[in-house]
Amino acid sequence: MNVPHANGPVSVSERIQSLDVLRGFAVLGILIMNIQSFSMIGAAYLNPYAYGDMSGANRLVWVISHIIADRKFMTVFSMLFGAGVLLMTMRRESKGRPATWLHMRRMVLLLGFGVLHGFLLWYGDILHAYAVCGVLVFFMRKRSPKTLLITGTLVVGIASALTMFWQVTIPYWPDGTLADVEQTWWKPSEEIVSEQLTAYRGGWTEQQSMRAGSTLYMQTEHLLSETLWRAGGLMLIGMALFKLGLFSAALSRKTYWWILGLGVFVGLPGVLYGLHFRDASGWDITSAFFLGDQFNYWASIPVALAWIAVVMLLCKSSRLEALTQRLASVGQMALTAYLLQTILCTAIFYGHGLGLFGHVDRVGQVGIMIGIWVLLLIGCPIWMRHFRFGPFEWLWRSLTYMKVQGMGIVKENNAEI
């Protein structure tokens, strides 16, 4: 039996396979939306009509990605992060060792990774937000599932309430404010579009002129107005669901089918109505920007739960074991896989690489995304056959435990190779 080092990571036998599979699935899923951010101007992520062709196959790709992925996989990943916080501290405290300062070191280091990732590579980083939320939700970890579910839902609702506040106050905004918001986030002028294209098609220095400001906004204003509340609330919900056994594939198949039905018959209609609402409004900023987003904001949660149910049903079946094993390897290297997506996509789209920013339509983005998926599904299992964890996981753990971690595989006799 594997016995983890007193100041080291858990052994293979201590891992919960279904958590790794779900984490790997979520890491791959977030690229469905993120690749749009890597390859096109920022406004196109929020308003698909801001840039690029939106007819035929390109529109179909956007519609499908919006329905199945927009907010859904980040919801899954946020819930899993909360479950991970709970699992790590439970294991440590069950062995009579304090968890608080170890957890805080992990979060400070993760914040550092997020700041570097955002300012040096890609403004869409989420690690900084997870680090901040991870510090806050830690103090709720011992609450009952009911308390966590209620509190988490209320916290998620804070961002929604703030958004609706901006919606109802639009008529009272100072002159020019709405136009500035539209130019920045919704429907930029040709001049602004040209500035972004030029910056990201240029070298790293040229990119920084655009990326620094966007990253600063994402890690300050946007964090306080939305990400902190949504991610933090979902982490609390994730803690509750972990305590209830949802992530360990321990519930009955019938229960998972009920959860899947909730996503299909409650969540998807909400997402579809939100899409219809925006189309009917002509994607006008006064209705589609704030109010129009709220349907998917809430409906994405049951859809995300449906994805979780699908993966848990997959874990309970032996028919696709080869796939689940590959997903589990990606999940064990989640941080590395997430950062590798950035490294590969910026090399493909930004000027320090191939410089394809703004040149690849949505159909072409799908091809590149699938290529990255295949690379991760092939490469991660090969890596994990030889090493205990991914390179960025190794760095994070070594800094957390303030001791260089061994990379060799731990056999059942606890010998490293």
N, C-alpha and C positions, 0 to 999 in steps of 0.2 A: 504493500500500500504506500502511496506517495504521502510524504509528510512535508508540507511546505516549510521553508525556512522561517524562522521566527520573525524576520524582517523582510520577507520576500513575497513574491506573488503566489497565488494559489496554483496548485498542481493541476495537471490535466484531469485527473480523476475527480477533482473538486468542482470542476466547471459544470454549469448547467447547459447541456447541449442545445436545448431549444432556445435559450437566450442568445447563444452564439449564432444560431441559424437566423433568428429574427433580426439580430443586429446586422448581420451580413446582408440580409434582404433589404433592410432599411438603407444601408450605406449605398447599395446599388441604386435603390429607388430614388434617392435624393438627387441623383445626377440627371434624372428626367427633367427636372425644373432648372437645376443649377447650370446645365449646359447652355440654356438660353441666356443666362447672365454672363457666362464666359464668352459667348460668341456674338452678342448683340448689345446695342446701347441699353443703358439702365432702364429707361422708360418702357422698353419693349417687354420687360418682365411683368410689369403691371398692366400695361395697355398694349395688347398684341398689334394694334393698328398704328402704333407709334413708329414702327419701323419694320420693313421687310414685307414680303408677299403674304397675303392672308386669303388666298383663293385656292380652290381645289385641294390637292393633297397637303399643302402647307397648312391650310385652315384645319383640315381633319387632324393632322398631327397635334396642332395646338389644342383643339377641343378635347381630344383623348387625353393628352397630358394634363390638362386642367382638371378633367373629371377624375382621373385615377391617381394623380400625383400631387397637384398643387396643394400645399400645406399638409397633405396626408402622411408622407414619409418623414417629414420633420416632426410631425405629431408622434409618430411611432418612435422615432429616435429620442425625442424628449422624454417620453414615458420610460423608455429603456434606460435613459441616463438616471432618472429618479430611482428606478429599480436597482441600478448598479450601485448608486450611493448607499442604498439600504443594505444590499447584499454584502458589500465590502465591510461596512461598519458592523453588521451582525456577526460576520465571521470573526472579525478581530475581537470584538467584545465577548464573544462566546468562549474565547481562549484566555479571557482575563486580561487583555491588553487594551489600553485606551485607544480610541479611534479619532478623537477630535483633532488633535494637532496633525496627525498623519493626513487626515482628510483635507484640512486647511492647506497643508503644503501642496497636496495634489491639485487643489483648485487654483492656488496662486501660480503654480507652474503651468497649468492649463490656460490660465489667463495670459501668461507670457507667450505661450504658443499662439494663442488667438490674436494677440496684438501684432506679433511678428508676421503671422500668416496674412492678416488683413492689410497691414501697411506695406509689406514687401511683395506680396503676390496677388491677393484678390480681396476686394472690399466686401465680398459677401460672406466672410468668415462668420461662423456661429459659435466657435469655441469660447470666445470671450464671454458671450452671454451665458453659456452653459456653466462657465466657471463662477460667474456672479450668482446665478441661480443656485448652483450647487452649494455655495456657502449658506444661503438663506434656507433652503429646504432641509438641510441637514438637521436643523433643530426641531423639525416636525416628524422625524423618522419613527419615533416610538408611539405616535398617535394611532388610533384605531383606523381600520379601512374606511369606516363610515365618515369619521372626522376628516380624513385625508381627501376623500372623494368630494365632500361638501366644500371644504376649504379650497381645494384645487379648482373646482368649477367656479367658485366665486372669484378667485384670483384671475383665471382666464377671462372672466367677465369684465374685469377692470379695463383691459385694453379695448374691449368692445364698447364699453361705456364712454371711454375717451374718444374713440372714433366717432360715435354718434354725437358726442358733444360738438366735434368739429363740423359734422354734417348740419346740425340745426343752427349753428352760429354763422354759417356761410353768409347769409344776408347782412351780417353786421361786421364783416371783416373790413379792414381799411382798404381804401381804393388801391387797386393794383396787386393786392396780396394773392387773390385767386389766380390772376394771370401769372404771377411768379411761380406758384405751385404747379400750375399746368405746364409752364415752360420747363420746369425742372423734372417733374415726375410723370407727367401724363402725355403731353403732346409737344415735345421740344421743337423749336424752330430749326430750319435747315442749318443755320449757323452753329447752334448748339450740337446738333447731330454731327456736323463736320468736325467740330472740336474733339468730340469723343472718339470718332473714327481715327482722326489723325493721331491722337494721344496713344491709343491702344495698338495702333499699327506701327508705332514708333518703338524705340528702344526703351529699356527699363526706366531711364531718367524721364523720358517723355510721358511714360505711363504714370509715373509718380505724381506729375502735375495734376492729373485727374483723380488718381486712386486715393491720394492722401485725404482729400476733402471728403470723398465718399465714405471712406473708412471711418474717419472721425465722426461723421454723422451717424453711421450705423452703430458705432460703439458708444455713443453718448445719447443723442436725442432719440433715435429709433429704439435703442435699448430701453429707455425710460418710458417711452410712449406705447410700445407694444411688446417687444421681445421678452423683456423681463417678466411681464405678466403672463403672457401665453406660455413661454417655455417653463417658467417657474410653476405655474398652475398645472401644466401637464406632467411635470416631474412628480408633483404631489399625487396626482391621479395614478401615475405609474407605480409609485410606492404602494398605493392601495391595491392596485391590480396584482402586483407581485405578491402581496400578503394573501390575496384571495386565490393564488395559484394559477392565474391566467397565463403567465409567461412560461410556466414550466410544463405545459402540455398535460397538466394533471387533471384538468376538468374533463367531463365526459364529451364524447363526440356530439351528442345532442346539444350540449351547452354551447359549443363552438359553432354549431350550425345556427342556433338561435342568434348568436352575436353576428354571424355573417348575414343573416336575414335582416337584422337591425340596420346594418350598413347599406344593404342593397335597397331595402324598402323605405327607409327613413332618411339615411344619409344622402344617397344618390339623388333622390328627388329634390332635396334641398340644394344640392350643387347645381343640378340642371335648371332649377328655377332661377338661381342666381345668375346663371349664364344667360337665360332668356331675358331676365330683367335688364341686364347690361346691353344686350343686343337691342332690346326694345327702346332703350334710352339713347341709342346711337352712340354709346360709349362716351356720353357727355360727362364731363368731370363733376358737375354739380350733383349728379345722382349715382354715377357708376363708380366713382373713386372711393367714397366713404361707405355709403349705404350699400352699394352694389357688392362690396366685398364681404359684407356681414353674413350673407347666406352661406358662402363657402367657408367662412371663418368658423362657423359653428357646425355645419354639416360635415366638414372634413373630419371631425372627431369620430362619429360613428363609422365613417368610411375607413378611417385608420384602424378602428377596432375590427372591422371586417377583414382587413389585410392581416391583422394579427391572428384572427381566427383561421384564416386560410393557411398561414404558416404553421400554426399549431396542429391543424389537421394533417398537414404534410409531415410534420414530425411524428405524428402518431401512426403514420403509414410507413411501410417498408418498401413501397413500390418505387420511390424516387430517392432512395438512400444516397446514391452517388451525388445527386444534386444537393441534398441537405448537408452532406459532408463538405462539399465545396463552399456552400454558403457559410457553414460554421467556421471554416478557415478564414474567410473574408471577415466574419464577425470578430474573430480573435485578433485580427489586424485592423480593426475599425478605424483607429486614428491614422495609421499609416495609409489605409485605403482612401480615407477622406482627403488627406493631404496629397496623396499621389494623384487623385483626380484633378486637383488644382494644378499640380506640376505639369501633368500631361496636357490639360486643356489650355493652360496659358502658353505652353510651348507650341500648341497647334494654332491658337487664335491670336496671340499677341505678337508684337513686332520683334521681340527678341528670339522668336521662333519662326514659324511659317507665315505669320502675319495675316491670317485668314479672317480676322475680326470684321464682322459686317458683310463678309462675302458668302457665307454659307447659309442657305435657307433652312427652314425647319426640318424638311425631309433629310437634308444632308446632315443636320445635327444628330438625327436619330442614328444614322450610320456610324458616326464617330462615337456616339454613346455606346452602341452595341459593341464596337471594337474595344472600348475601355472595359466594358463588362467582361468580355471574353478574356482579356488580359488578366483581370483580377481573379476571375474564376479558375483560371489555369495557374497563374503565378502564385497566388496565396497558398493553395494546398501544397505546392512544391516547397515554398519557403517554410511552412509550418511542419513539414516532414523533417526538417533539418534544424530548426530553431524553436525556442520556447515561445517567442513572441516577435512581433514585427519590430523594425528598427526604431520607429518613433515611440512605440510602446516601451521598448528597452530603455530609451533615453528618459522617458517620463518616469518610469519605475525607478531607475537608478538614481535620478535626482530626488524623487520622493523619499526613498528609503535611505538616501545619502550613502549609498554603497553600490558599487558597480555590480549589476546583476549578471549571472552566468547566462549565456545564450544557448548552451547545449541542451538537447532533449533530456528530460528527466525520465528514466525508466522506472519500472515498478519497485526496484530496489533502491531508488533515489540516487542512483549514480548518474552523473552527467557524461555525455559523450560529445 
